[in-house]
Amino acid sequence: MPVPNIFGTATSAIPLSQLDTNFATPVTIGNTAVQLGNTVTSFGNVTLTNVTISSGNVTIAGANVSGTANVSTLVVTGNQTFVGTGNRITGDFSNATAVNRVAFQTSTVNGNTGLYAIPNGTATTANYIVSANSDPTNTSIGVFGVVGGSDARLTSGITGTGTYLPMTFYTGGSERMRILTDGSISMTTSGSANTTHLFRFNENGGEIVLNNNAGANGTIIDFSSGSTRLLHVLSTGDEQIGLGAGNTTGSLQFMRAGFVEAMRIDSSGGLILVGSTAQKATGTTWSNPSDQRLKDNIRDYGKGTTELMQVRVREWEYNGKGGTTEGMKGLGVIADEVMTVLPNTVENYDAKLNVDDEETTAIKKFDATEITWLLVKTVQEQQALIVQLQADVAALKGTA
């Protein structure tokens, strides 16, 4: 049938109701022939430019869209390819109201969401890259990816002339750890690389620091603050290895099975053994500095037989308090008794009297050094007495 004249003179849309239902002249859109007056719901290989669809859903399969297309809901089937360079997916990703931000979400009801970055073909590396600048040419970047199929890698990197940044880790609204650009690992309380550390590892300085400032070069373990070190290696001046506390009040404890104290070095340098014996390689005695040039106020020891006769030698069994071993037998003196005669032999050390005590208490300890010299002095007095008695006997014999 002939084409109605209205098509040639129409200046506005022609309603389908004016078309003959048998109108058979097709119009081709893309690769689809459309019979006017019929309803077609799908077009293929169509190029759309500056398209506005006010309502409803649009399904695009194998279509090229250029320019600006405003679509309320877009359903895409098949792969999507962005041609050209510098393309961006833009939207409100920073709305003050979190729920109003553009987001990626699975279409599966009650399903979990996971985003994949996958390599092409036989490649084995894929990354997520974030930039510190809207122009990523010369800037700091953060990269998370799988590299070469061999490791999952978290990287603080750069493009061009960008600046390398430390890697920081936050929980509870505060920084808990950072990896500095020199390879140091720091757990800090205030988020600064130069503050008090809960933990710091510096592979360049050979340091593992616990709860301390930077510490001296060569520090291996620094426990507490300032110069208080549990273990340190001093690499300046004389080579030294230090084990223990650098302050004046701490003590160094050595523990045995069950975390029970076996030995202690107190703040004055005294060595305390929990066990009843100590062993050396040979039978030699301990030595002390004794050069006359080291001593002032040299005088004779004034005690002797009289004091020795007041020393009570006792036997006992320990009751387990103060870190002692319950039932262990002992032989010697009681500090509370001997201190009235030889007060310089008794000192105090701090320890928990009972295992469940919250605070330490002063416990008396006995140093037997003076007993040795008291015995020497007593022997000298006895020898002098023997000599005198021998002289008296000889005199008596001479007058007989």
C-alpha positions as CSV (number, residue, x, y, z in Angstrom):
1,M,0.0,0.0,0.0
2,P,1.3,3.6,-0.6
3,V,3.0,5.5,2.1
4,P,0.6,7.9,3.7
5,N,1.3,11.5,2.8
6,I,1.4,12.5,6.4
7,F,5.0,11.0,6.6
8,G,6.3,13.5,4.1
9,T,4.8,16.5,5.8
10,A,4.8,15.5,9.5
11,T,6.7,17.9,11.8
12,S,6.1,15.9,15.0
13,A,5.7,12.3,16.1
14,I,3.1,10.2,14.4
15,P,1.1,8.0,16.7
16,L,1.1,4.3,15.8
17,S,-2.7,4.4,15.8
18,Q,-2.6,6.3,12.5
19,L,-0.6,3.5,10.8
20,D,-2.3,0.6,8.9
21,T,-1.8,-2.6,10.8
22,N,-0.7,-4.2,7.6
23,F,1.9,-1.5,6.9
24,A,4.7,-3.7,5.7
25,T,7.6,-1.3,5.0
26,P,10.4,-2.2,7.5
27,V,12.8,0.2,9.2
28,T,16.2,-1.2,10.1
29,I,17.7,0.0,13.5
30,G,21.2,-1.5,13.9
31,N,21.0,-5.0,12.6
32,T,17.3,-5.4,13.5
33,A,14.4,-4.9,10.9
34,V,11.4,-3.3,12.6
35,Q,7.9,-3.5,11.1
36,L,6.3,-0.2,11.9
37,G,3.3,-0.8,14.0
38,N,4.9,-3.8,15.8
39,T,6.6,-3.9,19.2
40,V,10.3,-4.6,19.3
41,T,12.0,-4.9,22.7
42,S,15.6,-5.5,21.6
43,F,18.1,-4.0,19.2
44,G,21.6,-5.2,18.4
45,N,24.7,-3.3,17.3
46,V,23.4,0.1,17.9
47,T,25.4,3.3,18.5
48,L,23.7,5.7,20.9
49,T,24.9,9.3,21.5
50,N,23.6,11.6,24.2
51,V,20.6,9.4,25.1
52,T,18.2,10.1,27.9
53,I,15.9,7.4,29.1
54,S,13.5,8.8,31.7
55,S,12.2,5.6,33.1
56,G,12.2,1.8,32.9
57,N,15.1,-0.6,32.4
58,V,17.6,-0.6,29.5
59,T,19.3,-3.8,28.5
60,I,22.4,-3.3,26.2
61,A,23.9,-6.4,24.5
62,G,26.8,-5.8,22.1
63,A,26.1,-2.0,21.9
64,N,28.5,0.9,21.6
65,V,27.5,3.9,23.7
66,S,29.4,7.2,23.2
67,G,28.8,10.6,24.6
68,T,26.5,11.0,27.6
69,A,23.8,8.4,28.3
70,N,21.5,9.1,31.3
71,V,19.9,5.8,32.4
72,S,18.1,5.2,35.7
73,T,18.8,1.5,35.8
74,L,21.2,-0.2,33.4
75,V,21.5,-3.9,33.0
76,V,24.5,-5.0,31.0
77,T,25.1,-8.5,29.7
78,G,28.4,-9.6,28.3
79,N,31.8,-8.0,28.6
80,Q,32.2,-4.2,28.6
81,T,35.1,-2.5,26.9
82,F,36.3,1.0,27.4
83,V,38.1,2.3,24.3
84,G,40.5,5.2,24.2
85,T,42.6,6.4,27.1
86,G,42.1,8.2,30.4
87,N,38.6,6.8,30.9
88,R,37.0,7.3,34.4
89,I,34.1,5.7,36.2
90,T,32.8,8.6,38.2
91,G,30.1,9.1,40.8
92,D,29.6,10.3,44.4
93,F,32.0,8.1,46.3
94,S,32.5,10.5,49.1
95,N,29.0,11.6,50.2
96,A,28.8,12.6,53.9
97,T,26.1,10.0,54.3
98,A,27.7,6.7,53.8
99,V,24.6,5.0,52.4
100,N,24.3,7.6,49.7
101,R,27.7,6.9,48.2
102,V,28.3,5.0,45.0
103,A,29.1,1.4,45.9
104,F,29.7,-2.0,44.4
105,Q,27.1,-4.5,45.5
106,T,26.3,-8.1,44.4
107,S,22.9,-8.5,42.7
108,T,22.4,-11.9,44.4
109,V,19.8,-11.5,47.2
110,N,21.5,-11.8,50.6
111,G,24.7,-12.5,48.8
112,N,28.3,-11.5,49.7
113,T,30.2,-9.0,47.5
114,G,33.7,-9.7,46.2
115,L,35.6,-7.6,43.6
116,Y,38.1,-9.4,41.3
117,A,41.0,-8.0,39.5
118,I,42.2,-10.7,37.1
119,P,45.1,-10.9,34.6
120,N,44.5,-11.6,30.9
121,G,45.4,-14.8,29.2
122,T,48.5,-16.5,30.7
123,A,49.6,-13.4,32.8
124,T,49.9,-14.1,36.6
125,T,49.8,-10.6,38.1
126,A,46.8,-8.5,39.1
127,N,46.8,-5.4,41.3
128,Y,44.5,-2.9,43.0
129,I,46.3,0.5,42.9
130,V,45.3,3.7,44.8
131,S,46.9,7.1,44.2
132,A,47.5,10.1,46.4
133,N,46.8,12.5,43.5
134,S,44.1,12.9,40.9
135,D,46.9,12.9,38.4
136,P,48.7,9.6,39.0
137,T,51.8,10.5,37.0
138,N,54.2,11.5,39.8
139,T,52.7,10.6,43.1
140,S,52.6,8.1,46.0
141,I,50.7,4.9,45.4
142,G,49.5,2.0,47.4
143,V,49.3,-1.4,45.7
144,F,47.7,-4.7,46.8
145,G,48.0,-7.6,44.4
146,V,49.2,-11.0,43.5
147,V,52.5,-10.8,41.8
148,G,53.8,-13.5,39.4
149,G,51.5,-16.1,41.0
150,S,54.1,-16.4,43.8
151,D,53.0,-14.0,46.6
152,A,50.3,-11.7,47.6
153,R,52.0,-8.3,48.0
154,L,51.1,-5.0,49.9
155,T,53.3,-2.2,48.5
156,S,53.9,1.4,49.3
157,G,55.2,2.6,46.0
158,I,55.5,5.6,43.7
159,T,55.0,6.6,40.1
160,G,57.6,8.8,38.5
161,T,59.1,11.3,41.0
162,G,56.5,10.5,43.7
163,T,57.5,10.2,47.4
164,Y,57.6,6.8,49.2
165,L,55.3,6.8,52.2
166,P,55.4,4.6,55.4
167,M,52.8,1.9,55.8
168,T,50.5,2.4,58.8
169,F,48.0,0.1,60.5
170,Y,45.1,1.5,62.6
171,T,42.6,-0.1,65.0
172,G,40.3,1.5,67.5
173,G,40.8,4.9,65.8
174,S,44.5,5.0,66.5
175,E,47.7,4.0,64.8
176,R,49.1,0.7,66.2
177,M,51.9,-0.1,63.8
178,R,53.9,1.4,61.0
179,I,56.6,0.2,58.6
180,L,59.0,3.0,57.8
181,T,60.6,3.6,54.5
182,D,64.0,2.5,55.9
183,G,62.6,-1.0,56.8
184,S,62.0,-0.3,60.5
185,I,58.9,-1.8,62.0
186,S,57.4,0.3,64.8
187,M,54.5,-0.3,67.2
188,T,53.9,3.1,68.8
189,T,51.6,4.8,71.2
190,S,51.2,8.1,69.3
191,G,51.7,7.3,65.6
192,S,55.1,9.0,65.3
193,A,58.3,7.3,64.1
194,N,60.2,9.2,66.8
195,T,58.1,8.5,69.9
196,T,58.0,5.9,72.7
197,H,57.8,2.5,71.2
198,L,55.9,-0.5,72.4
199,F,57.9,-2.4,69.8
200,R,60.4,-1.4,67.2
201,F,62.5,-3.5,64.8
202,N,65.2,-1.8,62.8
203,E,67.0,-4.1,60.5
204,N,69.6,-1.4,59.6
205,G,70.5,-0.6,63.2
206,G,70.3,-4.2,64.5
207,E,67.7,-3.3,67.1
208,I,64.7,-4.9,68.6
209,V,63.3,-2.4,71.1
210,L,60.4,-3.0,73.5
211,N,58.8,0.0,75.2
212,N,61.6,2.4,74.7
213,N,62.9,5.3,72.7
214,A,65.3,4.7,69.8
215,G,68.0,3.4,72.1
216,A,71.8,3.1,71.4
217,N,73.1,1.6,68.2
218,G,73.4,-2.2,68.6
219,T,70.6,-2.5,71.1
220,I,69.0,-6.0,70.7
221,I,66.3,-5.9,73.3
222,D,65.5,-2.8,75.3
223,F,62.9,-3.4,78.0
224,S,61.5,-0.3,79.7
225,S,62.8,3.2,78.9
226,G,65.9,5.3,78.8
227,S,69.0,3.2,79.5
228,T,67.1,0.4,81.2
229,R,67.9,-2.6,79.0
230,L,67.2,-6.3,79.5
231,L,69.8,-7.2,76.9
232,H,71.9,-4.9,74.8
233,V,75.1,-4.9,72.7
234,L,77.1,-1.8,73.0
235,S,79.0,-1.2,69.7
236,T,80.6,2.1,70.6
237,G,83.9,2.2,72.6
238,D,84.7,-1.0,74.4
239,E,82.7,-3.9,73.0
240,Q,80.3,-5.0,75.7
241,I,77.3,-7.3,76.2
242,G,74.9,-6.1,78.8
243,L,72.3,-8.3,80.4
244,G,70.0,-6.9,83.0
245,A,68.6,-3.5,84.3
246,G,70.4,-0.2,83.7
247,N,68.6,1.5,86.6
248,T,69.4,1.4,90.3
249,T,66.4,-0.3,91.7
250,G,65.7,-3.3,89.4
251,S,67.0,-6.8,89.8
252,L,67.7,-9.6,87.2
253,Q,65.9,-12.8,87.9
254,F,66.6,-16.2,86.3
255,M,63.7,-18.6,86.2
256,R,63.5,-22.4,86.1
257,A,60.7,-24.8,85.1
258,G,57.2,-23.5,86.1
259,F,58.5,-19.9,86.0
260,V,60.0,-20.3,89.5
261,E,62.9,-18.1,90.4
262,A,66.2,-20.0,90.6
263,M,68.7,-17.1,90.9
264,R,68.7,-13.3,91.2
265,I,71.2,-10.5,90.8
266,D,69.9,-7.6,92.9
267,S,70.4,-3.9,92.3
268,S,73.6,-3.8,94.4
269,G,75.2,-6.6,92.4
270,G,74.5,-9.3,94.9
271,L,74.0,-12.8,93.7
272,I,71.2,-14.7,95.3
273,L,70.8,-18.5,94.7
274,V,67.6,-20.2,95.6
275,G,69.3,-23.6,95.6
276,S,71.5,-24.7,98.5
277,T,74.8,-25.2,96.5
278,A,77.0,-23.4,94.0
279,Q,79.7,-25.1,92.0
280,K,82.9,-23.9,90.3
281,A,85.2,-25.9,88.0
282,T,87.9,-26.3,90.7
283,G,88.1,-25.8,94.5
284,T,89.6,-22.3,94.3
285,T,87.9,-19.5,96.3
286,W,86.2,-16.4,95.1
287,S,88.6,-13.4,94.9
288,N,88.2,-9.7,95.7
289,P,90.2,-6.6,94.8
290,S,92.7,-6.2,97.7
291,D,95.5,-3.9,96.6
292,Q,96.5,-1.5,99.3
293,R,96.3,1.4,96.9
294,L,92.6,0.8,96.6
295,K,91.9,1.2,100.4
296,D,91.5,3.9,102.9
297,N,91.1,3.9,106.7
298,I,93.0,0.6,107.2
299,R,92.8,-0.6,110.8
300,D,92.8,-3.8,112.8
301,Y,89.6,-5.8,113.2
302,G,88.4,-5.5,116.7
303,K,86.2,-8.5,117.2
304,G,87.2,-12.0,118.0
305,T,86.6,-14.8,120.5
306,T,84.0,-12.9,122.6
307,E,81.8,-12.3,119.5
308,L,82.3,-15.8,118.1
309,M,81.1,-17.4,121.3
310,Q,77.8,-15.5,120.9
311,V,77.1,-16.9,117.4
312,R,74.5,-19.6,117.6
313,V,74.8,-22.4,115.0
314,R,71.4,-23.7,114.1
315,E,69.6,-26.3,111.9
316,W,66.2,-25.8,110.3
317,E,63.8,-26.6,107.4
318,Y,62.6,-24.0,105.0
319,N,58.8,-23.4,104.9
320,G,58.5,-22.3,101.3
321,K,58.0,-18.6,101.9
322,G,60.1,-15.9,100.3
323,G,60.9,-18.2,97.3
324,T,62.5,-20.9,99.4
325,T,62.0,-24.6,98.8
326,E,59.6,-26.1,101.4
327,G,61.2,-28.9,103.4
328,M,64.8,-28.1,102.3
329,K,67.2,-28.5,105.2
330,G,69.5,-25.7,106.3
331,L,72.5,-25.2,108.5
332,G,74.0,-21.9,109.7
333,V,72.7,-18.9,111.6
334,I,69.4,-17.1,111.9
335,A,69.8,-13.5,110.6
336,D,67.6,-12.0,113.3
337,E,69.9,-13.6,116.0
338,V,73.4,-13.0,114.5
339,M,72.7,-9.4,113.6
340,T,72.8,-8.4,117.3
341,V,76.4,-9.6,117.4
342,L,77.6,-9.1,113.8
343,P,75.2,-6.4,112.3
344,N,77.3,-6.0,109.2
345,T,76.6,-9.6,108.1
346,V,72.8,-9.0,107.6
347,E,71.1,-7.0,104.8
348,N,67.7,-6.9,103.3
349,Y,66.4,-7.8,99.9
350,D,62.9,-7.3,98.4
351,A,60.8,-10.4,97.6
352,K,57.2,-11.6,98.0
353,L,57.0,-13.3,101.4
354,N,53.9,-15.3,100.2
355,V,53.4,-16.4,96.6
356,D,50.0,-14.5,96.3
357,D,51.2,-11.3,97.9
358,E,50.7,-8.2,95.7
359,E,53.7,-6.3,97.2
360,T,57.2,-7.3,98.0
361,T,58.6,-7.1,101.5
362,A,62.1,-6.7,103.0
363,I,63.6,-10.1,103.8
364,K,66.8,-10.5,105.8
365,K,69.8,-12.2,104.2
366,F,73.1,-13.3,105.9
367,D,76.6,-12.8,104.5
368,A,79.1,-15.2,106.0
369,T,82.2,-13.3,104.9
370,E,82.8,-11.7,108.3
371,I,82.6,-15.1,110.0
372,T,85.7,-16.2,108.1
373,W,87.8,-13.3,109.5
374,L,86.2,-13.6,112.9
375,L,87.5,-17.2,113.0
376,V,90.9,-16.0,111.9
377,K,90.9,-13.4,114.6
378,T,89.7,-15.9,117.2
379,V,92.4,-18.4,116.2
380,Q,95.0,-15.6,116.6
381,E,93.7,-14.7,120.0
382,Q,93.7,-18.4,121.0
383,Q,97.2,-18.8,119.7
384,A,98.3,-15.8,121.7
385,L,96.7,-17.3,124.7
386,I,98.4,-20.6,124.1
387,V,101.7,-19.0,123.7
388,Q,101.2,-17.1,127.0
389,L,100.1,-20.2,128.8
390,Q,103.1,-22.1,127.4
391,A,105.3,-19.3,128.8
392,D,103.6,-19.4,132.1
393,V,104.0,-23.2,132.3
394,A,107.7,-22.9,131.4
395,A,108.2,-20.2,134.1
396,L,106.5,-22.5,136.7
397,K,108.7,-25.4,135.7
398,G,111.8,-23.2,136.1
399,T,110.9,-22.3,139.7
400,A,110.0,-25.9,140.7
